[in-house]
Amino acid sequence: MTSKSSRKPTLEIVEPVGKRVLIRKDADKKQTKTGIHLPDKIEIPTLTGRVVAISRQVERDDDYTIEQYDRVLFNPKHAIPVEFEGDNRLFVIPIEDVVAIFRKEGEASVED
């Protein structure tokens, strides 16, 4: 008989389905580019984040060059928040709402 205390805790993951990606939104900025610190109630909304997971459908589609850990710019209109973390910065986003991928110079995507 197995006791509850001997069970290993299972790690819950979020896997997007369809043409979607899971993005961890960057923290909102509390300081302007010129160095002015903003009060806690005022933040500059950030529409960038890192790709945490990609659906299998997007991975197999050669039209999308997005990869895990890419930094992206996204439209938050259709973003679905994932109630998985305390700070709630995970969002499932349709791939069509990813509008740009930040790449370093010389880091061009692979084209056939």
N, C-alpha and C positions, 0 to 999 in steps of 0.2 A: 504494500500500500504506500502510495506516495503522499507525503505531507505537503501542505501548501508552502511551508518555509523552504523546502528543498527544490522547488521549481525555479528554473532560471527565468528571470524576467525577459519577456519578448520585446524586441525593439520594433516599434511601429514606424513604417516608412510611408511616404506618400508617393504614389506612382501616377503621373498624369496619363489620361487615356485620350484617344482621338488626336486631333491636331493641337495639342496643348503642351506647355512647358511649365515647370514649377520654378518660380523665381523667388529669391530672398531679396526683398527690397532694401536698398541702401538706407541708412538712417537719415532722417531729415536733418538739414543743416541748421545749426543754431548760431552761425556766424556768417556774415557776408564775405565776399571775396576781398573787400577792403579791410576786413578785420573787425567790423562792428559786431559785438555780441548782441544777440536778440533775446528779448525776455522769453521765459518758458512758454508763454501762451502763443508766441509768434514763431513760426518755423517756415523755412523755405521748402515747399514740397519737392520731394525728389522722385523722379520718374525713372531712376536707374536701379539696377540690381544685378545679381549674379544668378546664372542658371544653376539650379540645384539638380534637376532631373528633366529628362526629355522623354516624351512618349515614344513608344516603339514606332508608331506611324510616322512621326516626324523624323526619327533616326533613319528610317528606310527611304525617305523621300529625298532624292538628290537635289531638289529645288531649295532645300534649307541647309545652310552651311553652319548652323548653330551647333555648339558643342557645350558639354557640361563645363561649368566654371567660367564661361564667357560672360563678360560684363555687357549689359544690354540697356538700351533705351526702350521704354515701352509705354503704350497708351493704357492707362489704368481703367478705362471705361468699363471693360468687361472682365476685370480682374476679380477672381473669387478668393476671398481671404480664407486661409486654412487655420482653423482654431486648433493649433497644434503646439504652439509656443506661447509663452507668457507675453512676449512683446509683439506677437502677431505680425511678423514681417514676411511670412510666406504667403505667396499668391499663386494660384493656378491661372494661367493666362493663355488665351488662344494664340497660336503661333502668328496669326495675322496681326496681332497687336504688338508684336515685337517689331519696332520700326528701325532699329539700327543695332549693330554689334560693334563695340569698341575693339579695335585691333591696333597693335603697335605697328609702326612702319616696318615693312618687310615681312609682315605676318599675314600675307594675303591668303584668302581661302583657297582651297584646292579645287580647281576646275578641271573637268575632263576635256 
